[in-house]
Amino acid sequence: MDNIRFLENKFFYEIIKHIKLALPNVDCATFNLSTEEEDTKHSFDMVCNVNFNISVRIRKNKYIKYPDMTIRSKTKNGGKTEIDKIIEGKSQIYFYAFMNTDENKLKKIRIFNVDAIRKLTNSKKYSERKNNDGSEFYTYLFSDIFKENGAIYKYN
């Protein structure tokens, strides 16, 4: 996909709706997409007018059958990855979703506290996956995130 922010833009209002459902006691009057620098250097995609940052990943429907989330651990060009930025403490909330087959709505949504992902990473409770293009991912089971008290919201 040419525009790396395409899905965040496409589903912007749907993402906000689910964040407000997940965090009803957080009064977020405004949401904005992060700047390119915030996205590429600090691992968050949205900014709310309270003090937390949100990483967003939206997957194709064909991956909905897997009970896990993936986070890039190696890029094709060797640059800093999403997991590097998360380990550095750059994000607090992770919005992870799968699209429907028509790719016009979000079908399955999970919102996590990123601290649980940091704990799982530090204790090496993840699997590693390699793509044909040289990039790599860590996979974290939803059940492990739940065990680390990282589950905030679930929508099917």
Buried (B, 14 or more C-beta within 10 A) or exposed (E): EEEEBEBBEBBBEBBBBBBBEBBEEEEBEEBEBBEEEBBEEBBBBBBBEEEBBBBBBBBEBEEBEEEBBBBBBBBEEEEEBBBBBBBEEBBBBBBBBBBEEEBEEBBBBBBBBBBBBBBBBEEEBBEEEEEEEEBBBBBBBBEBBBBBEBBBBEBE
